[in-house]
Amino acid sequence: MMNTQELLRNVRSLVLVTLSALIYSIAIKMFVESANLIPAGFIGISLVITEIIDVLIHVRVPYMLLYFILQIALTLVVFKIIGTRFAVLSILQFTLMTIFSFLIPAVTLSDDVILISIFGGVLTGTSILLALLGEASSGGTDFVAVYFQNKSNIPIWDYIMFFNWGVLLIAGFFFGIEAALYSMVFQFVSTTLVNTFNSRNRLVTLTIITSEGDKISQLLITNTKHGVTVSEAKGAFTNSSKQMLYTVLNEFEVNFVIHEIRNIDPKVFINVVKSEKVYGNFKKKRIS
Protein backbone atom coordinates (compact mmCIF):
# COMPACT_ATOMS: atom_id res chain seq x y z
CA MET A 1 0.00 0.00 0.00
CA MET A 2 1.44 3.37 -1.07
CA ASN A 3 1.64 5.92 1.76
CA THR A 4 0.79 9.60 1.35
CA GLN A 5 4.42 10.71 1.15
CA GLU A 6 5.18 8.21 -1.63
CA LEU A 7 2.00 9.21 -3.51
CA LEU A 8 2.94 12.90 -3.37
CA ARG A 9 6.46 12.06 -4.53
CA ASN A 10 5.08 10.17 -7.55
CA VAL A 11 2.57 12.91 -8.43
CA ARG A 12 5.33 15.53 -8.19
CA SER A 13 7.58 13.47 -10.46
CA LEU A 14 4.81 12.93 -13.04
CA VAL A 15 3.96 16.64 -13.18
CA LEU A 16 7.61 17.71 -13.51
CA VAL A 17 8.41 15.04 -16.12
CA THR A 18 5.34 15.96 -18.21
CA LEU A 19 6.20 19.66 -18.02
CA SER A 20 9.81 18.86 -18.92
CA ALA A 21 8.73 16.89 -22.01
CA LEU A 22 6.39 19.68 -23.13
CA ILE A 23 9.03 22.41 -22.77
CA TYR A 24 11.67 20.29 -24.56
CA SER A 25 9.24 19.71 -27.44
CA ILE A 26 8.50 23.44 -27.69
CA ALA A 27 12.24 24.15 -27.76
CA ILE A 28 12.74 21.67 -30.61
CA LYS A 29 9.72 22.67 -32.72
CA MET A 30 9.60 26.44 -32.19
CA PHE A 31 13.30 27.22 -31.77
CA VAL A 32 15.53 24.48 -33.20
CA GLU A 33 13.47 23.62 -36.28
CA SER A 34 12.25 27.16 -37.00
CA ALA A 35 15.83 28.49 -37.11
CA ASN A 36 17.23 25.39 -38.85
CA LEU A 37 19.46 24.68 -35.87
CA ILE A 38 20.88 21.23 -35.23
CA PRO A 39 19.76 19.55 -31.99
CA ALA A 40 22.54 17.95 -29.96
CA GLY A 41 22.66 14.64 -28.14
CA PHE A 42 20.61 11.69 -29.34
CA ILE A 43 18.31 13.92 -31.40
CA GLY A 44 21.31 15.27 -33.29
CA ILE A 45 22.72 11.77 -33.76
CA SER A 46 19.32 10.61 -35.06
CA LEU A 47 19.21 13.54 -37.48
CA VAL A 48 22.67 12.70 -38.86
CA ILE A 49 21.76 9.00 -39.25
CA THR A 50 18.54 9.85 -41.12
CA GLU A 51 20.54 12.08 -43.48
CA ILE A 52 23.05 9.28 -44.13
CA ILE A 53 20.17 6.83 -44.79
CA ASP A 54 18.57 9.32 -47.17
CA VAL A 55 21.84 9.80 -49.08
CA LEU A 56 22.63 6.07 -49.30
CA ILE A 57 19.23 4.47 -50.01
CA HIS A 58 16.98 7.50 -50.61
CA VAL A 59 14.58 6.65 -47.77
CA ARG A 60 13.47 9.44 -45.46
CA VAL A 61 13.07 8.14 -41.91
CA PRO A 62 11.41 10.49 -39.35
CA TYR A 63 14.31 11.44 -37.10
CA MET A 64 12.11 11.60 -33.97
CA LEU A 65 11.09 7.99 -34.57
CA LEU A 66 14.74 6.94 -34.81
CA TYR A 67 15.46 9.05 -31.70
CA PHE A 68 12.80 7.13 -29.77
CA ILE A 69 14.21 3.75 -30.89
CA LEU A 70 17.75 4.76 -29.84
CA GLN A 71 16.46 5.97 -26.46
CA ILE A 72 14.70 2.67 -25.78
CA ALA A 73 17.83 0.72 -26.78
CA LEU A 74 20.07 2.75 -24.44
CA THR A 75 17.55 2.50 -21.59
CA LEU A 76 17.56 -1.30 -21.84
CA VAL A 77 21.37 -1.28 -21.67
CA VAL A 78 21.64 0.99 -18.60
CA PHE A 79 18.39 -0.02 -16.85
CA LYS A 80 20.04 -1.82 -13.92
CA ILE A 81 22.81 0.76 -13.56
CA ILE A 82 20.67 3.89 -13.22
CA GLY A 83 17.84 2.49 -11.08
CA THR A 84 14.35 1.27 -11.98
CA ARG A 85 12.34 4.32 -10.94
CA PHE A 86 14.71 6.74 -12.62
CA ALA A 87 14.66 4.66 -15.82
CA VAL A 88 10.85 4.40 -15.93
CA LEU A 89 10.38 8.14 -15.39
CA SER A 90 13.02 8.87 -18.05
CA ILE A 91 11.20 6.59 -20.51
CA LEU A 92 8.01 8.52 -19.76
CA GLN A 93 9.82 11.82 -20.36
CA PHE A 94 11.22 11.01 -23.79
CA THR A 95 8.04 9.13 -24.82
CA LEU A 96 5.91 12.20 -24.04
CA MET A 97 8.50 14.41 -25.72
CA THR A 98 8.30 12.31 -28.88
CA ILE A 99 4.48 12.48 -28.86
CA PHE A 100 4.44 16.24 -28.20
CA SER A 101 6.94 16.83 -31.01
CA PHE A 102 4.49 15.29 -33.51
CA LEU A 103 1.59 17.38 -32.12
CA ILE A 104 3.27 20.79 -31.77
CA PRO A 105 3.62 22.72 -35.05
CA ALA A 106 6.92 24.28 -36.11
CA VAL A 107 6.32 28.01 -35.67
CA THR A 108 8.86 30.74 -36.50
CA LEU A 109 8.96 33.11 -33.52
CA SER A 110 11.82 35.31 -34.72
CA ASP A 111 14.22 35.69 -37.64
CA ASP A 112 17.08 36.53 -35.26
CA VAL A 113 19.06 33.27 -35.05
CA ILE A 114 21.16 34.43 -32.07
CA LEU A 115 17.98 35.25 -30.12
CA ILE A 116 16.51 31.88 -31.03
CA SER A 117 19.75 30.09 -30.06
CA ILE A 118 19.89 31.75 -26.63
CA PHE A 119 16.24 31.37 -25.63
CA GLY A 120 16.00 27.91 -27.16
CA GLY A 121 18.98 26.93 -25.01
CA VAL A 122 17.27 28.39 -21.94
CA LEU A 123 14.15 26.31 -22.63
CA THR A 124 16.16 23.13 -23.19
CA GLY A 125 18.18 23.67 -20.01
CA THR A 126 14.97 24.35 -18.06
CA SER A 127 13.48 21.14 -19.43
CA ILE A 128 16.49 19.09 -18.29
CA LEU A 129 16.42 20.71 -14.83
CA LEU A 130 12.71 19.94 -14.44
CA ALA A 131 13.36 16.31 -15.40
CA LEU A 132 16.17 16.08 -12.82
CA LEU A 133 13.91 17.63 -10.16
CA GLY A 134 11.34 15.00 -11.06
CA GLU A 135 13.99 12.29 -10.45
CA ALA A 136 14.28 11.54 -14.17
CA SER A 137 16.23 12.72 -17.21
CA SER A 138 15.60 13.35 -20.88
CA GLY A 139 17.54 10.16 -21.68
CA GLY A 140 20.37 9.82 -24.17
CA THR A 141 23.56 11.60 -23.12
CA ASP A 142 21.75 12.80 -19.97
CA PHE A 143 21.74 9.17 -18.79
CA VAL A 144 25.52 9.19 -19.10
CA ALA A 145 25.81 12.56 -17.34
CA VAL A 146 23.62 11.56 -14.40
CA TYR A 147 25.36 8.19 -14.01
CA PHE A 148 28.90 9.60 -13.89
CA GLN A 149 27.77 12.55 -11.78
CA ASN A 150 26.62 10.09 -9.13
CA LYS A 151 29.80 8.00 -9.41
CA SER A 152 32.18 10.95 -9.04
CA ASN A 153 32.34 14.50 -7.72
CA ILE A 154 33.13 15.92 -11.16
CA PRO A 155 30.47 18.07 -12.90
CA ILE A 156 30.16 15.87 -15.99
CA TRP A 157 27.81 18.15 -17.93
CA ASP A 158 30.73 20.12 -19.41
CA TYR A 159 32.11 16.91 -20.92
CA ILE A 160 28.68 16.08 -22.31
CA MET A 161 28.62 19.54 -23.89
CA PHE A 162 31.96 18.88 -25.64
CA PHE A 163 30.62 15.54 -26.89
CA ASN A 164 27.52 17.30 -28.21
CA TRP A 165 29.70 19.92 -29.90
CA GLY A 166 31.46 17.05 -31.66
CA VAL A 167 28.09 15.73 -32.86
CA LEU A 168 27.16 19.22 -34.05
CA LEU A 169 30.40 19.66 -36.01
CA ILE A 170 29.83 16.32 -37.75
CA ALA A 171 26.24 17.36 -38.48
CA GLY A 172 27.61 20.62 -39.86
CA PHE A 173 28.96 18.71 -42.89
CA PHE A 174 25.36 17.79 -43.77
CA PHE A 175 23.47 20.92 -42.71
CA GLY A 176 26.08 23.67 -43.01
CA ILE A 177 28.79 24.87 -40.64
CA GLU A 178 26.91 28.09 -39.81
CA ALA A 179 23.95 26.10 -38.48
CA ALA A 180 26.38 23.99 -36.45
CA LEU A 181 28.03 27.06 -34.89
CA TYR A 182 24.70 28.62 -33.91
CA SER A 183 23.70 25.25 -32.48
CA MET A 184 26.86 25.24 -30.34
CA VAL A 185 25.70 28.54 -28.81
CA PHE A 186 22.32 26.90 -28.14
CA GLN A 187 24.05 23.94 -26.46
CA PHE A 188 26.37 26.17 -24.40
CA VAL A 189 23.43 28.12 -22.95
CA SER A 190 21.56 24.91 -22.11
CA THR A 191 24.56 23.26 -20.41
CA THR A 192 25.47 26.41 -18.46
CA LEU A 193 21.93 26.60 -17.09
CA VAL A 194 22.01 22.96 -15.96
CA ASN A 195 25.48 23.33 -14.39
CA THR A 196 24.41 26.47 -12.53
CA PHE A 197 21.09 25.31 -11.08
CA ASN A 198 21.45 21.53 -10.73
CA SER A 199 21.78 21.07 -6.96
CA ARG A 200 23.36 17.62 -7.40
CA ASN A 201 26.45 19.44 -8.63
CA ARG A 202 26.83 21.43 -5.40
CA LEU A 203 28.25 20.24 -2.09
CA VAL A 204 27.97 21.84 1.34
CA THR A 205 29.75 21.25 4.63
CA LEU A 206 27.78 21.13 7.87
CA THR A 207 29.42 21.82 11.23
CA ILE A 208 26.97 20.88 13.99
CA ILE A 209 27.35 21.74 17.69
CA THR A 210 24.96 19.65 19.80
CA SER A 211 24.44 17.72 23.00
CA GLU A 212 22.75 14.91 21.00
CA GLY A 213 25.76 13.83 18.97
CA ASP A 214 25.00 10.10 18.88
CA LYS A 215 21.39 10.51 17.73
CA ILE A 216 22.25 13.10 15.08
CA SER A 217 25.20 11.03 13.80
CA GLN A 218 22.89 8.05 13.37
CA LEU A 219 20.33 10.23 11.61
CA LEU A 220 22.93 11.49 9.13
CA ILE A 221 24.38 8.05 8.41
CA THR A 222 20.94 6.44 7.98
CA ASN A 223 19.38 9.13 5.79
CA THR A 224 22.30 10.43 3.72
CA LYS A 225 24.74 7.48 3.71
CA HIS A 226 27.56 10.02 4.21
CA GLY A 227 30.20 9.75 6.91
CA VAL A 228 30.30 11.94 10.01
CA THR A 229 33.31 13.03 12.05
CA VAL A 230 32.55 13.55 15.76
CA SER A 231 34.74 15.57 18.14
CA GLU A 232 34.29 16.56 21.75
CA ALA A 233 33.76 20.31 22.17
CA LYS A 234 33.31 22.78 24.98
CA GLY A 235 31.34 26.01 24.91
CA ALA A 236 33.57 28.91 25.98
CA PHE A 237 30.62 31.04 27.07
CA THR A 238 28.52 28.37 28.85
CA ASN A 239 31.43 26.09 29.81
CA SER A 240 29.19 23.13 28.84
CA SER A 241 30.32 19.95 27.09
CA LYS A 242 29.07 19.41 23.52
CA GLN A 243 29.81 17.28 20.48
CA MET A 244 30.94 18.82 17.21
CA LEU A 245 29.85 16.92 14.09
CA TYR A 246 31.38 17.49 10.66
CA THR A 247 29.84 16.16 7.45
CA VAL A 248 29.57 16.94 3.72
CA LEU A 249 26.23 16.69 1.91
CA ASN A 250 24.70 17.40 -1.46
CA GLU A 251 22.90 20.73 -1.41
CA PHE A 252 19.51 19.15 -2.13
CA GLU A 253 19.79 17.11 1.11
CA VAL A 254 20.41 20.07 3.42
CA ASN A 255 16.87 21.32 4.13
CA PHE A 256 15.59 17.86 5.04
CA VAL A 257 18.64 17.13 7.22
CA ILE A 258 18.44 20.42 9.13
CA HIS A 259 14.72 19.92 9.75
CA GLU A 260 15.33 16.44 11.19
CA ILE A 261 18.32 17.58 13.27
CA ARG A 262 16.27 20.36 14.87
CA ASN A 263 13.57 17.85 15.75
CA ILE A 264 16.19 15.94 17.76
CA ASP A 265 17.89 19.00 19.29
CA PRO A 266 15.95 22.29 19.07
CA LYS A 267 18.95 24.15 20.55
CA VAL A 268 21.44 22.82 18.00
CA PHE A 269 23.92 25.20 16.31
CA ILE A 270 24.55 24.48 12.61
CA ASN A 271 26.99 26.23 10.30
CA VAL A 272 26.45 25.59 6.56
CA VAL A 273 29.34 26.35 4.19
CA LYS A 274 29.58 25.77 0.43
CA SER A 275 32.29 23.28 -0.52
CA GLU A 276 34.24 24.00 -3.69
CA LYS A 277 35.69 20.49 -4.06
CA VAL A 278 35.88 17.29 -2.04
CA TYR A 279 38.63 14.68 -2.32
CA GLY A 280 38.46 11.25 -0.77
CA ASN A 281 35.67 8.81 -0.03
CA PHE A 282 32.53 10.83 -0.75
CA LYS A 283 29.65 9.28 -2.67
CA LYS A 284 26.59 11.11 -3.88
CA LYS A 285 23.15 9.76 -3.07
CA ARG A 286 22.30 7.09 -5.63
CA ILE A 287 19.47 7.74 -8.06
CA SER A 288 16.75 5.11 -7.72
C-alpha positions as a printed NumPy array, in Angstrom:
array([[  0.   ,   0.   ,   0.   ],
       [  1.439,   3.37 ,  -1.067],
       [  1.638,   5.916,   1.759],
       [  0.786,   9.601,   1.353],
       [  4.421,  10.711,   1.148],
       [  5.18 ,   8.213,  -1.635],
       [  2.004,   9.206,  -3.508],
       [  2.938,  12.899,  -3.37 ],
       [  6.46 ,  12.057,  -4.532],
       [  5.08 ,  10.17 ,  -7.547],
       [  2.575,  12.908,  -8.429],
       [  5.332,  15.534,  -8.194],
       [  7.577,  13.471, -10.464],
       [  4.809,  12.926, -13.037],
       [  3.958,  16.637, -13.176],
       [  7.61 ,  17.708, -13.51 ],
       [  8.406,  15.041, -16.119],
       [  5.342,  15.96 , -18.214],
       [  6.2  ,  19.66 , -18.025],
       [  9.814,  18.858, -18.922],
       [  8.73 ,  16.893, -22.009],
       [  6.388,  19.678, -23.13 ],
       [  9.033,  22.409, -22.768],
       [ 11.665,  20.29 , -24.561],
       [  9.239,  19.712, -27.443],
       [  8.499,  23.438, -27.693],
       [ 12.242,  24.154, -27.759],
       [ 12.739,  21.674, -30.612],
       [  9.716,  22.666, -32.717],
       [  9.602,  26.439, -32.186],
       [ 13.296,  27.217, -31.766],
       [ 15.528,  24.483, -33.199],
       [ 13.47 ,  23.618, -36.284],
       [ 12.253,  27.16 , -37.003],
       [ 15.835,  28.492, -37.108],
       [ 17.23 ,  25.389, -38.851],
       [ 19.46 ,  24.676, -35.872],
       [ 20.877,  21.225, -35.23 ],
       [ 19.762,  19.547, -31.992],
       [ 22.542,  17.951, -29.956],
       [ 22.657,  14.639, -28.142],
       [ 20.609,  11.689, -29.344],
       [ 18.308,  13.918, -31.398],
       [ 21.313,  15.27 , -33.288],
       [ 22.722,  11.767, -33.76 ],
       [ 19.316,  10.611, -35.055],
       [ 19.21 ,  13.538, -37.476],
       [ 22.668,  12.696, -38.863],
       [ 21.762,   9.002, -39.247],
       [ 18.54 ,   9.85 , -41.122],
       [ 20.544,  12.077, -43.48 ],
       [ 23.045,   9.276, -44.133],
       [ 20.172,   6.827, -44.785],
       [ 18.572,   9.316, -47.168],
       [ 21.844,   9.801, -49.085],
       [ 22.628,   6.071, -49.303],
       [ 19.231,   4.471, -50.011],
       [ 16.976,   7.5  , -50.61 ],
       [ 14.582,   6.649, -47.772],
       [ 13.465,   9.444, -45.463],
       [ 13.071,   8.139, -41.906],
       [ 11.411,  10.491, -39.352],
       [ 14.315,  11.44 , -37.096],
       [ 12.114,  11.601, -33.971],
       [ 11.089,   7.987, -34.567],
       [ 14.741,   6.942, -34.805],
       [ 15.46 ,   9.05 , -31.697],
       [ 12.796,   7.129, -29.767],
       [ 14.209,   3.755, -30.887],
       [ 17.751,   4.763, -29.842],
       [ 16.462,   5.965, -26.463],
       [ 14.703,   2.669, -25.781],
       [ 17.826,   0.719, -26.781],
       [ 20.066,   2.754, -24.442],
       [ 17.548,   2.498, -21.591],
       [ 17.556,  -1.301, -21.844],
       [ 21.37 ,  -1.276, -21.669],
       [ 21.638,   0.994, -18.602],
       [ 18.387,  -0.02 , -16.848],
       [ 20.043,  -1.819, -13.92 ],
       [ 22.806,   0.757, -13.56 ],
       [ 20.669,   3.886, -13.221],
       [ 17.845,   2.493, -11.08 ],
       [ 14.354,   1.269, -11.977],
       [ 12.34 ,   4.317, -10.937],
       [ 14.712,   6.743, -12.622],
       [ 14.662,   4.664, -15.825],
       [ 10.853,   4.401, -15.926],
       [ 10.383,   8.141, -15.389],
       [ 13.016,   8.874, -18.047],
       [ 11.198,   6.593, -20.511],
       [  8.007,   8.521, -19.758],
       [  9.816,  11.825, -20.363],
       [ 11.221,  11.014, -23.789],
       [  8.042,   9.134, -24.823],
       [  5.914,  12.196, -24.045],
       [  8.504,  14.409, -25.719],
       [  8.3  ,  12.308, -28.885],
       [  4.481,  12.481, -28.862],
       [  4.44 ,  16.237, -28.199],
       [  6.941,  16.826, -31.01 ],
       [  4.488,  15.294, -33.507],
       [  1.591,  17.377, -32.118],
       [  3.268,  20.79 , -31.771],
       [  3.615,  22.716, -35.049],
       [  6.919,  24.28 , -36.107],
       [  6.325,  28.014, -35.668],
       [  8.863,  30.736, -36.496],
       [  8.956,  33.112, -33.52 ],
       [ 11.824,  35.31 , -34.724],
       [ 14.219,  35.687, -37.641],
       [ 17.081,  36.528, -35.256],
       [ 19.059,  33.275, -35.05 ],
       [ 21.159,  34.43 , -32.074],
       [ 17.984,  35.249, -30.119],
       [ 16.506,  31.877, -31.033],
       [ 19.752,  30.092, -30.057],
       [ 19.887,  31.75 , -26.625],
       [ 16.243,  31.374, -25.63 ],
       [ 16.005,  27.91 , -27.163],
       [ 18.983,  26.93 , -25.007],
       [ 17.269,  28.388, -21.94 ],
       [ 14.153,  26.309, -22.632],
       [ 16.156,  23.125, -23.19 ],
       [ 18.182,  23.673, -20.011],
       [ 14.974,  24.348, -18.064],
       [ 13.48 ,  21.136, -19.427],
       [ 16.494,  19.089, -18.292],
       [ 16.424,  20.711, -14.833],
       [ 12.705,  19.937, -14.437],
       [ 13.36 ,  16.313, -15.405],
       [ 16.165,  16.083, -12.823],
       [ 13.908,  17.631, -10.162],
       [ 11.338,  14.995, -11.056],
       [ 13.987,  12.286, -10.453],
       [ 14.28 ,  11.538, -14.17 ],
       [ 16.23 ,  12.717, -17.206],
       [ 15.603,  13.354, -20.884],
       [ 17.536,  10.162, -21.68 ],
       [ 20.375,   9.823, -24.169],
       [ 23.56 ,  11.604, -23.124],
       [ 21.751,  12.797, -19.975],
       [ 21.735,   9.167, -18.793],
       [ 25.517,   9.189, -19.099],
       [ 25.811,  12.562, -17.341],
       [ 23.616,  11.555, -14.395],
       [ 25.358,   8.191, -14.005],
       [ 28.901,   9.6  , -13.887],
       [ 27.773,  12.554, -11.781],
       [ 26.621,  10.089,  -9.134],
       [ 29.8  ,   7.998,  -9.41 ],
       [ 32.176,  10.951,  -9.04 ],
       [ 32.343,  14.497,  -7.722],
       [ 33.128,  15.916, -11.157],
       [ 30.465,  18.07 , -12.9  ],
       [ 30.165,  15.866, -15.989],
       [ 27.812,  18.151, -17.928],
       [ 30.733,  20.118, -19.413],
       [ 32.115,  16.906, -20.922],
       [ 28.68 ,  16.08 , -22.315],
       [ 28.621,  19.541, -23.894],
       [ 31.963,  18.88 , -25.636],
       [ 30.621,  15.542, -26.895],
       [ 27.522,  17.305, -28.208],
       [ 29.695,  19.92 , -29.899],
       [ 31.455,  17.049, -31.661],
       [ 28.087,  15.729, -32.861],
       [ 27.16 ,  19.224, -34.053],
       [ 30.401,  19.656, -36.01 ],
       [ 29.826,  16.323, -37.754],
       [ 26.239,  17.355, -38.475],
       [ 27.612,  20.617, -39.865],
       [ 28.957,  18.71 , -42.886],
       [ 25.36 ,  17.786, -43.774],
       [ 23.467,  20.918, -42.714],
       [ 26.08 ,  23.666, -43.006],
       [ 28.787,  24.867, -40.643],
       [ 26.907,  28.088, -39.809],
       [ 23.947,  26.101, -38.484],
       [ 26.381,  23.986, -36.446],
       [ 28.03 ,  27.063, -34.889],
       [ 24.696,  28.624, -33.911],
       [ 23.697,  25.252, -32.477],
       [ 26.86 ,  25.244, -30.344],
       [ 25.698,  28.54 , -28.808],
       [ 22.324,  26.897, -28.144],
       [ 24.051,  23.939, -26.459],
       [ 26.369,  26.167, -24.397],
       [ 23.425,  28.119, -22.952],
       [ 21.559,  24.914, -22.115],
       [ 24.56 ,  23.259, -20.409],
       [ 25.473,  26.409, -18.46 ],
       [ 21.926,  26.596, -17.088],
       [ 22.014,  22.957, -15.957],
       [ 25.477,  23.334, -14.39 ],
       [ 24.407,  26.474, -12.525],
       [ 21.089,  25.31 , -11.084],
       [ 21.451,  21.535, -10.73 ],
       [ 21.778,  21.071,  -6.964],
       [ 23.359,  17.62 ,  -7.395],
       [ 26.454,  19.443,  -8.626],
       [ 26.834,  21.434,  -5.402],
       [ 28.25 ,  20.237,  -2.093],
       [ 27.97 ,  21.837,   1.335],
       [ 29.754,  21.253,   4.631],
       [ 27.775,  21.13 ,   7.873],
       [ 29.416,  21.823,  11.233],
       [ 26.97 ,  20.884,  13.989],
       [ 27.346,  21.736,  17.688],
       [ 24.959,  19.653,  19.798],
       [ 24.436,  17.716,  23.001],
       [ 22.753,  14.914,  20.998],
       [ 25.763,  13.828,  18.968],
       [ 24.996,  10.096,  18.883],
       [ 21.386,  10.515,  17.733],
       [ 22.25 ,  13.099,  15.076],
       [ 25.197,  11.026,  13.801],
       [ 22.893,   8.049,  13.373],
       [ 20.327,  10.23 ,  11.607],
       [ 22.931,  11.491,   9.131],
       [ 24.378,   8.054,   8.407],
       [ 20.944,   6.441,   7.982],
       [ 19.383,   9.131,   5.792],
       [ 22.296,  10.432,   3.72 ],
       [ 24.742,   7.482,   3.708],
       [ 27.559,  10.024,   4.208],
       [ 30.198,   9.747,   6.907],
       [ 30.296,  11.937,  10.009],
       [ 33.313,  13.032,  12.054],
       [ 32.551,  13.547,  15.763],
       [ 34.738,  15.573,  18.144],
       [ 34.289,  16.56 ,  21.749],
       [ 33.761,  20.309,  22.171],
       [ 33.312,  22.78 ,  24.981],
       [ 31.336,  26.012,  24.914],
       [ 33.567,  28.907,  25.982],
       [ 30.623,  31.043,  27.065],
       [ 28.523,  28.372,  28.849],
       [ 31.429,  26.09 ,  29.809],
       [ 29.192,  23.134,  28.843],
       [ 30.322,  19.947,  27.085],
       [ 29.069,  19.414,  23.516],
       [ 29.808,  17.28 ,  20.477],
       [ 30.939,  18.824,  17.206],
       [ 29.85 ,  16.923,  14.093],
       [ 31.38 ,  17.491,  10.657],
       [ 29.845,  16.157,   7.446],
       [ 29.569,  16.943,   3.722],
       [ 26.226,  16.691,   1.908],
       [ 24.699,  17.397,  -1.461],
       [ 22.9  ,  20.727,  -1.407],
       [ 19.51 ,  19.147,  -2.128],
       [ 19.791,  17.107,   1.105],
       [ 20.408,  20.069,   3.418],
       [ 16.866,  21.322,   4.129],
       [ 15.594,  17.857,   5.039],
       [ 18.637,  17.126,   7.224],
       [ 18.442,  20.424,   9.133],
       [ 14.72 ,  19.921,   9.755],
       [ 15.331,  16.442,  11.191],
       [ 18.317,  17.581,  13.274],
       [ 16.269,  20.362,  14.875],
       [ 13.573,  17.848,  15.752],
       [ 16.193,  15.938,  17.758],
       [ 17.894,  18.996,  19.289],
       [ 15.949,  22.292,  19.067],
       [ 18.954,  24.153,  20.552],
       [ 21.445,  22.818,  17.999],
       [ 23.923,  25.196,  16.314],
       [ 24.551,  24.481,  12.612],
       [ 26.993,  26.227,  10.297],
       [ 26.448,  25.588,   6.562],
       [ 29.341,  26.35 ,   4.191],
       [ 29.576,  25.773,   0.433],
       [ 32.293,  23.282,  -0.517],
       [ 34.242,  24.004,  -3.692],
       [ 35.688,  20.489,  -4.063],
       [ 35.877,  17.29 ,  -2.043],
       [ 38.635,  14.68 ,  -2.321],
       [ 38.46 ,  11.245,  -0.77 ],
       [ 35.673,   8.809,  -0.034],
       [ 32.534,  10.826,  -0.745],
       [ 29.654,   9.28 ,  -2.673],
       [ 26.593,  11.11 ,  -3.876],
       [ 23.149,   9.761,  -3.074],
       [ 22.297,   7.091,  -5.628],
       [ 19.471,   7.739,  -8.064],
       [ 16.746,   5.112,  -7.716]])
